[in-house]
Amino acid sequence: MFMSTVSGKVDAREAIGASRPSAEWVQASLALCMLLPSLGTSIANVALPTLAEAFTAPFQQVQWVVLAYLLANTTLIVSVGRLGDMVGRRRLLVAGIVLFTAASVLCGVASVLWLLIAARAAQGLGAAIMMALTLALVGETVPRNRTGRAMGLLGAMSAIGTALGPSLGGVLIAGLGWRAIFLINVPLGVVALLVAQHYLPADRRATKSHRTSFDSVGTLLLALTLAAYALAMTIGRGNVGAPNVALLVAAAFGVGLFGLVEARAASPLIRLAMFRDPALSAGLATSALVATVMMATLVVGPFYLARALGLDTAIVGLIMSVGPMVAAMTAAPAGRIVDRLGAPRMTTIGLTGIASGCLALGTLPAALGIAGYVVPIAVITANYALFQTANNAAVMTGVDPDQRGITSGMLNLSRNLGLITGASAMGAVFALAAGTMDPEMAGREAVANGMRVTFAVAAGLVVVALAIAQRVSAARR
């Protein structure tokens, strides 16, 4: 075994299985590569008021510091996954870490707003590379019977980054200024780079079948289509106007055109035949639906806590951190459960728990106050950690080696699109149920009604996801 490992003739999984320290360092590398993009997403939101003052710019301009990162990440995550399949995942992941770290430096030293926005876009591209290829590398570096644990660890790091971002950002801004929220990524990026270079297995040489041309036309079409959809869901602060409708029409047209181009491409970015796999299609659909619901907790929760329960900002922030904290604590144990009991069963249990938590969240807070909010949120997020771990494991297990990057990219894309859709659509449901397009002006009863209706709709979406998952499980049996 030792001689085989030295000569590089054995499979990467066997090499890792032979050396426990290597396995731990590989997982540490992947965990860092999941932490950094999550931290980069959440840490900038808290800085928008400070940035508006520092650059003497209106909110409509400063919000592009967040949107540029989101758009670059969402529009390119599938393409970089496919590129990793072609040129080597380790090589591209290292390039992504370098890009993310260098862009963080540029963000930290930017003297004008447009430069900061451009650097954030570059940082978003680096984040897309890391997110797509981290999941893909699990299949190469982790034994199949430990896939759930690896997915749970990555889920925990994602939750930690999301939860840590606002609080860490506030501390850094107060003590060192806004530039520190970007420069904090530099030492973390350097550590991630050193660990990845030293411990991740080398890329295998591509065979002739893998040496295909990159689908630049499909990549451009998909990026423009996703950008149109993301902008339609984010501009206007939830108000639907002519620009939103025009962007949605453009996105729909782009989807149709992308399908035609991919069907005729010699080396398509996405093989449309992949969607004939019911497990993949179900995994992507349920991921998008559940992400839509999870975003509702982040969009609606603060309004309910502040307006209906009358809590001050500090208490609202503390309560809002409960969800990510629960997800961070339960993701790793969820991975062990998935490995032991199987992904399909745990997907069903997780979705059932999320639906039950949504129904409770719509009714219990009015009767029990803060406790009636915190308990359902804990139930939702714990079961979300279980679902996400099981769903990721089910989708990525058994994927052809030359398709791991693109599959991981699509899985991340489905989640991102769900989050984007949830921020707009579930916010609109809440506003309509509350009877006003400005929830900050709504009364206590109106906000409570908006809460009930929103999470009744959310529970319905999860039931749809559960039906999809059950249909696939029945087909397998």
C-alpha positions, 0 to 999 in steps of 0.5 A: 500500500505504501509503495502504491501511494508513493507511486501515485498509482492508487485511487485518491480515496485509497491514498487518503484512507491510508493516512489519517492525518492527510484525510483530516488536512484534506477536509480542513482544506475543503472546510476553509474553502467553504468558510471563505465564500460564506463569510464573504457573502454575509460580512459586507451587508453590515458595512453598507451604511458605513460605505455609503458615508465613506464614499458619499454615495446613495444606497442604490450605488453602494448596494452593488458592493453586495450585488456584484459579489452575488451576481458573479457567484451566481452567474458563473458557478456552473461554468467554473464547475465545468472548467474544473472538470476539464482543466483539473479541479485542484488546479482551478481551486488553487487559482480560485483561492488566489483570486479570492485573496487578491481581490480581498486585498484590492477591496481593502485598499480601494479608494473609489466605489467603482474599484471596490465594486469591481473587486467584489465581482472578482471576489465573487468569481473566486468564491464561485470557484471554491464553492463549486469545486469544494463539493466536487472534490469530496468525491475524489478525496473522501471514501464513499462511506464518509461522504455524509460526514464530509458534506455535514462538515462543509454545511457546518462551515457554510453556516458558521461563515453566514452566522459569523459575518454580521457580528465579526463585520460589526466588530471589525468596522467599529475597531479598525474601519470598513477595510478590515472586513475585506482584509480579514480574508487575506490571512485566511486565504493564505492558509487555505492556499498553503493547505490546499497545495500541500494536501489536496491530491494532484489532478489526474491527467485528462484522457482524450475523451476529456480534452474537449473545447470549452463552451464559451457561447453557452457560458455567455448565454447562461451568465446573461440569463442568470444575471437577468433573473438575479437582477429581476429578483433584487432590484427595486427592493421588492417593488415589481416594475417594468424593469423587473418584468423586462428582465424576467422576459429576457431570462425566460428567452435566455433559457430557451435559447440556451437549451437550443444552443446546448442541444446543438453544441459539440461540447455543451456546457451542460449536457441536457441529458443529465436532467433525465436522471430523476435523482439529479433533477429532484435534488436540484428542485428540492434544493431550490425550493428549500432555499426559498423557504430558508430565505423567508426566515431571514427576510420576514423574521426581523420584521416580525420580531421588531414590529409584532413582538416589539424587540429592540435591534440588539435582541433581534440580532441575537435571536436571528443568530439562533438559526445559523448557530443551530445549523452549525452545531447540527450539520456535522452530526447530521453527516454521521446520521446520513452515512449510517441511515442513508441519504434518501431516508434522511432527506424525507425526515429533514423535509418533514421537519422543515415543513412542521417547523414552518407551520409552527413558526406561523402560529406559535409566536403569537401565543408564546412570544420569543420562545414560540419563535426560537423553538420553530426556528431551531427545528427548521434549521436543524432539519435543514442541516439534515436535508442539505447534507443528505441531498448533497450526498445523494446528488454527488454520490455516484456522479461520473468523475468527469461530471463532478464539477458541473454537477456541484456547480448546478447544485450550488446554483439551485441553492443560490437561485432559491435564496434570490427567489426567496428574498423577493417572492417570499418578501412579496407574500409577506407584504401582501398578507400584511396589507402594505408594500412597506412592512416597516409601516405595518401594525402589529396585527398586520405583521402577525398575519403576514407571518402566518400566511408567509409560513403557510406558503413556505410549508406548502413549498416544502410539501412540494419538495417532499412529494418530489423526493418521495416520487424519486424514492418510490421509483428507486424501490 
